[in-house]
Amino acid sequence: MSASNQLDQIDLELLNLIQRRADLVRGLADSGMTFQAGQENVRLDQLQDSAGPKGAGTPEASESMRQVLRHIASHCRRQIETHRIAILGPKYSYSHLAAIKYFGDAAEFTPVANIPAVFDAVHRGDAESGLVPVENSTDGRVVDTLGMFVRRHMQICGEVLLPIHHNLLASGTREQIREVHSKPQALSQCRGWLMSQLPSATLVEVGSTTAAAESAAGDPTIAAVASLPAGRAYGLNVLNENIEDNPDNVTRFAVLGRHETAPTGNDKTSLLFQIEHQPGALATAMTVFRDAELNLTWIESFPSPGSRSEYLFFVELAGHRADPQVAAAIEKLDSMTRRLEVLGSYPVAVLEE
Ligand SMILES: O=C(O)C(=O)C[C@]1(C(=O)O)C=C[C@@H](O)C=C1
């Protein structure tokens, strides 16, 4: 058989296998089994790790195989249910790219105008899941997201780490640029580059990097800082690639949902709490984690709405809320705080390019 016939043969076998997988998923769903979107990630990752060097190859090959498995899984799921995922839009924002990484590209994405609208869509039930940026390695916390966690009770079911590579995109040439549009976080992640390369351009903050690309498409004097897929979607010229000041620029996204996530053995827990406004209160609260020997991976303070001197704290720690020492620490913390919310326990994300 010729090589091209063999390729046809393999592709046919792959299609048949994918159909068999989809039929199996439908059969399981018919018999009452429930599937939580994105939750197959842990199983797929383990499966791929156990395939060893043959399945892994170079890190890049390994990541693209993971993506292939995720896309097949989301394609099969789509045949049994529509799972809507609210994201900061329009399409091709970094939030959209992170959501594809987590849910696979056959999922149904609902782009909304801003971060509060993602929370609202999940809260109202317009979407089953949402995805929001939480922090960036260069720029720190995303204030809109933390503010919404303070205002709305919302469950975190998972997280995604996405390397962020920004690009200068425009419909004209670099000489025509008068303004550079992007989301404040993206402008901040490229501040050094923009100051040295385009010192006379005015920086304009907009709702998302894709909204910036949209404006750039309609006006050659506007450049956008956005993703390459956004540039392609709006037919923009890529004037410069990788303009982020820190080449290891990574944003962490939280997956919002309405279900609790089962322990996997490598989980973290996010908490939000408010303590009495008195000397030593935070130090006392921290002793709970020290005494339980829990490793804190993140802590942020956030002003309490309506009060200038009171703060809420976001803490993330290694472990699942179902682990006895985590559960005991949460119970103890609850007795010494004014407000305590377990935002969720979920698998720790791995960083892949
Ligand atoms: O505007 C986008 O494309 C987003 O998805 C938002 C966002 C953010 O606010 O952090 C996400 C990743 C990057 O850090 C820059 C922008």
The ligand as a Gaussian input file, in Angstrom:
#p B3LYP/6-31G(d) Opt

LIG

0 1
 O       -8.090000      40.770000      27.369000
 C       -7.860000      39.559000      27.276000
 O       -7.511000      39.011000      26.229000
 C       -7.995000      38.726000      28.488000
 O       -8.313000      37.553000      28.384000
 C       -7.727000      39.369000      29.833000
 C       -6.271000      39.328000      30.285000
 C       -6.202000      39.877000      31.760000
 O       -6.966000      40.727000      32.119000
 O       -5.253000      39.467000      32.483000
 C       -5.803000      37.940000      30.263000
 C       -4.489000      37.627000      30.041000
 C       -3.460000      38.667000      29.904000
 O       -2.891000      38.802000      31.180000
 C       -4.039000      39.963000      29.457000
 C       -5.383000      40.205000      29.486000

